[in-house]
């Protein structure tokens, strides 16, 4: 497993532990957060009527939702 997979596993284990009664708070330290590379082709986006700003805003919103879910 790489450090990203270990981080995901640790979050899964932490979620299970949180469901147990009389357990303290826990947190995950270290590991690589998930990362995605997005290649944008403006001419193809234009063909679908999508702007680069729309793509950027969608990514920002998804990141915000992901951070809120992890908290």
TORPA-4810 file (N, C-alpha, C, O; in nm, 3 decimals):
<nodes>
NODE_1_0.085_-0.119_0.000_0.000_0.000_0.000_0.089_0.124_0.000_0.194_0.126_0.063_X
NODE_2_0.045_0.228_-0.072_0.119_0.353_-0.066_0.059_0.441_0.044_-0.040_0.404_0.107_X
NODE_3_0.120_0.557_0.066_0.076_0.642_0.177_-0.066_0.695_0.157_-0.136_0.720_0.255_X
NODE_4_-0.110_0.712_0.034_-0.246_0.757_0.008_-0.348_0.650_0.046_-0.451_0.680_0.106_X
NODE_5_-0.317_0.524_0.012_-0.406_0.414_0.047_-0.411_0.392_0.198_-0.516_0.362_0.254_X
NODE_6_-0.296_0.407_0.263_-0.293_0.393_0.409_-0.376_0.501_0.476_-0.444_0.475_0.576_X
NODE_7_-0.372_0.624_0.422_-0.452_0.732_0.478_-0.601_0.700_0.466_-0.678_0.720_0.560_X
NODE_8_-0.642_0.650_0.348_-0.782_0.615_0.328_-0.824_0.503_0.423_-0.933_0.507_0.480_X
NODE_9_-0.737_0.403_0.441_-0.766_0.295_0.533_-0.780_0.348_0.676_-0.870_0.307_0.750_X
NODE_10_-0.691_0.438_0.714_-0.697_0.496_0.849_-0.828_0.571_0.870_-0.886_0.564_0.978_X
NODE_11_-0.874_0.644_0.769_-1.002_0.715_0.781_-1.118_0.616_0.795_-1.211_0.640_0.871_X
NODE_12_-1.111_0.505_0.721_-1.216_0.402_0.733_-1.219_0.343_0.874_-1.325_0.327_0.933_X
NODE_13_-1.100_0.311_0.926_-1.092_0.255_1.062_-1.141_0.357_1.164_-1.214_0.322_1.256_X
NODE_14_-1.101_0.482_1.147_-1.144_0.587_1.240_-1.296_0.601_1.241_-1.356_0.621_1.346_X
NODE_15_-1.358_0.590_1.124_-1.504_0.600_1.116_-1.571_0.488_1.195_-1.670_0.511_1.265_X
NODE_16_-1.517_0.367_1.184_-1.572_0.254_1.259_-1.555_0.276_1.409_-1.646_0.249_1.487_X
NODE_17_-1.438_0.324_1.449_-1.412_0.348_1.591_-1.506_0.454_1.647_-1.551_0.442_1.761_X
NODE_18_-1.535_0.557_1.570_-1.625_0.664_1.615_-1.764_0.612_1.647_-1.836_0.671_1.727_X
NODE_19_-1.803_0.501_1.584_-1.936_0.445_1.606_-1.944_0.363_1.735_-2.053_0.329_1.780_X
NODE_20_-1.829_0.331_1.796_-1.827_0.254_1.920_-1.857_0.345_2.038_-1.809_0.458_2.043_X
NODE_21_-1.937_0.297_2.133_-1.968_0.380_2.250_-1.844_0.399_2.339_-1.756_0.313_2.345_X
NODE_22_-1.840_0.511_2.406_-1.736_0.542_2.504_-1.595_0.546_2.446_-1.499_0.508_2.513_X
NODE_23_-1.582_0.591_2.322_-1.449_0.608_2.263_-1.419_0.757_2.250_-1.509_0.839_2.228_X
NODE_24_-1.293_0.790_2.263_-1.251_0.930_2.253_-1.242_0.975_2.107_-1.267_0.898_2.014_X
NODE_25_-1.205_1.099_2.091_-1.186_1.155_1.957_-1.054_1.105_1.900_-0.957_1.086_1.973_X
NODE_26_-1.052_1.085_1.772_-0.931_1.042_1.704_-0.911_1.123_1.578_-1.002_1.193_1.532_X
NODE_27_-0.793_1.113_1.523_-0.764_1.184_1.398_-0.651_1.113_1.327_-0.576_1.035_1.387_X
NODE_28_-0.640_1.140_1.198_-0.537_1.079_1.114_-0.429_1.183_1.087_-0.459_1.297_1.051_X
NODE_29_-0.305_1.144_1.105_-0.191_1.233_1.080_-0.105_1.169_0.972_-0.076_1.050_0.978_X
NODE_30_-0.065_1.248_0.875_0.025_1.200_0.772_-0.048_1.138_0.655_-0.171_1.140_0.646_X
NODE_31_0.030_1.083_0.567_-0.026_1.023_0.446_-0.056_1.129_0.342_-0.064_1.248_0.371_X
NODE_32_-0.072_1.084_0.223_-0.099_1.174_0.110_-0.249_1.180_0.086_-0.316_1.077_0.078_X
NODE_33_-0.298_1.302_0.075_-0.439_1.319_0.043_-0.462_1.280_-0.102_-0.370_1.281_-0.183_X
NODE_34_-0.587_1.245_-0.132_-0.619_1.209_-0.269_-0.592_1.328_-0.361_-0.613_1.443_-0.324_X
NODE_35_-0.546_1.296_-0.478_-0.513_1.401_-0.574_-0.555_1.354_-0.712_-0.537_1.238_-0.748_X
NODE_36_-0.611_1.445_-0.788_-0.656_1.415_-0.923_-0.596_1.518_-1.017_-0.594_1.637_-0.987_X
NODE_37_-0.547_1.472_-1.132_-0.497_1.562_-1.234_-0.605_1.578_-1.340_-0.659_1.480_-1.391_X
NODE_38_-0.637_1.702_-1.373_-0.741_1.730_-1.470_-0.680_1.803_-1.589_-0.621_1.910_-1.574_X
NODE_39_-0.695_1.744_-1.706_-0.649_1.809_-1.828_-0.770_1.874_-1.895_-0.870_1.808_-1.921_X
NODE_40_-0.759_2.002_-1.921_-0.870_2.076_-1.979_-0.835_2.115_-2.122_-0.726_2.166_-2.149_X
NODE_41_-0.928_2.092_-2.211_-0.914_2.130_-2.351_-1.020_2.235_-2.382_-1.135_2.200_-2.410_X
NODE_42_-0.983_2.364_-2.377_-1.081_2.472_-2.393_-1.167_2.459_-2.519_-1.286_2.489_-2.516_X
NODE_43_-1.107_2.415_-2.629_-1.184_2.405_-2.753_-1.292_2.297_-2.743_-1.399_2.312_-2.801_X
NODE_44_-1.265_2.191_-2.672_-1.366_2.086_-2.653_-1.474_2.132_-2.556_-1.592_2.103_-2.576_X
NODE_45_-1.432_2.205_-2.450_-1.530_2.260_-2.358_-1.627_2.353_-2.430_-1.748_2.349_-2.408_X
NODE_46_-1.571_2.437_-2.517_-1.653_2.532_-2.591_-1.759_2.459_-2.674_-1.871_2.507_-2.688_X
NODE_47_-1.723_2.344_-2.727_-1.818_2.265_-2.804_-1.936_2.217_-2.722_-2.044_2.192_-2.776_X
NODE_48_-1.916_2.205_-2.592_-2.024_2.165_-2.502_-2.087_2.285_-2.432_-2.178_2.269_-2.350_X
NODE_49_-2.039_2.404_-2.465_-2.093_2.525_-2.402_-2.050_2.541_-2.257_-2.124_2.597_-2.176_X
NODE_50_-1.932_2.491_-2.224_-1.880_2.497_-2.086_-1.757_2.586_-2.086_-1.670_2.573_-2.172_X
NODE_51_-1.750_2.676_-1.988_-1.635_2.765_-1.978_-1.532_2.706_-1.881_-1.564_2.619_-1.801_X
NODE_52_-1.410_2.756_-1.891_-1.305_2.715_-1.799_-1.340_2.756_-1.656_-1.308_2.684_-1.561_X
NODE_53_-1.404_2.871_-1.640_-1.448_2.915_-1.507_-1.549_2.818_-1.446_-1.546_2.794_-1.326_X
NODE_54_-1.637_2.764_-1.528_-1.734_2.667_-1.476_-1.664_2.541_-1.426_-1.702_2.485_-1.322_X
NODE_55_-1.565_2.497_-1.498_-1.488_2.379_-1.455_-1.418_2.409_-1.322_-1.424_2.329_-1.229_X
NODE_56_-1.352_2.524_-1.315_-1.280_2.562_-1.192_-1.375_2.572_-1.074_-1.343_2.524_-0.965_X
NODE_57_-1.491_2.632_-1.092_-1.589_2.646_-0.983_-1.643_2.510_-0.939_-1.665_2.487_-0.820_X
NODE_58_-1.663_2.420_-1.034_-1.710_2.285_-1.000_-1.606_2.212_-0.916_-1.641_2.145_-0.819_X
NODE_59_-1.480_2.226_-0.953_-1.372_2.162_-0.876_-1.364_2.222_-0.736_-1.350_2.149_-0.638_X
NODE_60_-1.373_2.354_-0.726_-1.369_2.419_-0.593_-1.483_2.371_-0.505_-1.463_2.343_-0.387_X
NODE_61_-1.603_2.361_-0.562_-1.718_2.315_-0.486_-1.699_2.171_-0.440_-1.728_2.138_-0.325_X
NODE_62_-1.650_2.086_-0.528_-1.627_1.946_-0.492_-1.522_1.936_-0.381_-1.537_1.855_-0.290_X
NODE_63_-1.417_2.018_-0.389_-1.315_2.018_-0.284_-1.373_2.062_-0.151_-1.343_2.003_-0.047_X
NODE_64_-1.457_2.164_-0.153_-1.520_2.213_-0.031_-1.608_2.106_0.032_-1.606_2.085_0.153_X
NODE_65_-1.687_2.037_-0.052_-1.774_1.932_-0.003_-1.693_1.817_0.055_-1.731_1.759_0.156_X
NODE_66_-1.582_1.783_-0.010_-1.496_1.674_0.036_-1.434_1.709_0.172_-1.428_1.623_0.260_X
NODE_67_-1.389_1.833_0.188_-1.329_1.875_0.314_-1.433_1.877_0.425_-1.403_1.841_0.539_X
NODE_68_-1.555_1.918_0.393_-1.661_1.920_0.493_-1.697_1.779_0.538_-1.724_1.756_0.656_X
NODE_69_-1.698_1.685_0.444_-1.732_1.546_0.477_-1.622_1.482_0.562_-1.650_1.397_0.646_X
NODE_70_-1.497_1.524_0.540_-1.385_1.465_0.615_-1.379_1.519_0.758_-1.321_1.455_0.846_X
NODE_71_-1.437_1.634_0.781_-1.429_1.697_0.914_-1.517_1.629_1.016_-1.521_1.670_1.132_X
</nodes>
